[in-house]
């Protein structure tokens, strides 16, 4: 990959076009009927990838990447294989070789629809948060894999599901939960996820304190914000359609500001996009501690559609990258691929996606 090629491609995408497309397909396609999504490359996908821009990485969705001891470890949703997989690489420009770390059982409550695995290094071990169900989306809950030691390819034991309902003492009526992420703030640990308030398919962002050994939530869940403060958060960007917030990810800026990106709208439409919250108070479990910004952080342009659910990581040049998924056509569905962009910060530490490729020195 050369810097000249990168500059050429990104020059074409310099003007971001705000899409206001209403396909009228929301009722026909379920919000999370993702089991039909092809998360593994086939021959046709491999052929198509040859014409994609150099910020393309691979087919897939819900990418997550961390650095550990000089290596990068990648994960993503794997519906077709029903495995949790890790890619190991020396570079952020190539996911590298893949190896499975856990295989779902043939049947049972966590045997199907393994979504959005995230690997975190906590207390000398790896913790992998992921959502799974028995083949029925309304049964989705969050589970945790814990490694035997500090080798990301060691044996893992399954823990969970995490309790993500409202009865933290009695643990009754556990609630639907996907896209769980972990973060630490002022000596305390938290998990943030996308969940249903009751048994209706309406997704909000929730937070609770978290403890290890065993992995568990230790405080009642708190809804961070409404999911339809703005029309662009709704599945069809208009009144009368539901709000939808998912894919929460923490971004800590060089000067210490803490942001929470989230995916919103309809993942199956090109209007899927990224919103932004900021932690402005001392208690992350208080909704008053979060400020929602009125415009999207990142959205479709004329070449990529339905951008969503990614992760932030600093590369070896000190640049922050956003690794995310998007589609390359406007068709409804989940034919997604993984891409990356640089993230810049202004003099006050506010982030923005950079539509240029060369690292800034």
Steps between C-alpha positions, in 0.01 A plus 500: 500500500660828394425848630432617142227240456351595833499871419332431167221294652433729790506809284198355325315468832584843640144632474272320738146474371225483760252239385131529569378183339170345591474152353178412677647156571522515878180306554601233252845436648538427871738725690727212591434221255875482449530123497484508122796737482811349340777585744760280333642579153395293201647491150279783376585720800871437447468602134309817590761594761760546228324819389453645849701795637820439699331576832304176449601213730270198452136390479318505831326708764540633855882514490702531818880525529747534788880509523677263737875448526569635155225306324152598391206273579179536303150361546167538323154342479503142370146378445584245233777321689348522851852554634675780682810567294811713544718631221865571593698755303812717507317782324180702520481485122447122488306280746748213454437134576191378682456233766186402691502533880152365577236293323131540582317178594263343244194617694404694810467862619835616358526281190400748227540858375834585662517877467766766556771323705740738674827388661637693799808433716397523867696389807743289301238314296296557186126559528288466187153656519249381240127452446338168411161331496331169417408607149226739609610862513274584796717263708822692445706545817861595570764238589867524594792275413795508742845380394707259706801735501652794312514313170211615277490149349490313832196303614189705580217431744151631437337722765155652510271615380563839657199629685366793295153544650358726771506265802869499591431331838263223393634465142148443367382589147835531331467728196617486139855632465753525215813699406653505848819702551722549805677806639668628815451845650658638820569159646161349420399260225192516283326322215282680244266317266193531279190357663124481504309678775245214515407230248451742208759539224603855588869552572660739748851542640545368856785509748582312822802450722695185430715261702713199411549153653236420399405760237179668613310826518494636856260792468155549355501588133448865409369625168752758381273697267194492281546330164307755293609847608566574133330379183831364369501245786177342377489199272354697209601852606143615542233533766294189557798262482687377805835618625781247504834531685761222499872431452634718787878555500722716721741755349745669740669803346866603544398767753284260701149573378279189491253451215256219429429432134189304413332366188146616430222472249450181300802274454341360184464842329762742362390759757664305786752734662704587809391739774708638785457546875752650740558418866475844663424394860680296765255207513459304174192326642315832517323603177577862588871419459458442127463770234361401160617697197231616253671395177642162392867427565537291182258408223473378142676670214468446127709181509414331833156451648363402837820560698487355847630309799878529518789545740767758565871420522826696491749385237878491530527852354284633784201550272153395615314274258132414487440145373136459393266319263311641203329392180609595151149527358165650604310171502326400823670215681821412679761449228763676707876543477760629746680830436700755698546877515722733703351703785626852573458713812469877508679726749237416763513126436175467304521209249420495130547243225771599256429473127866485409731207531856609565609502867552849637848572638 
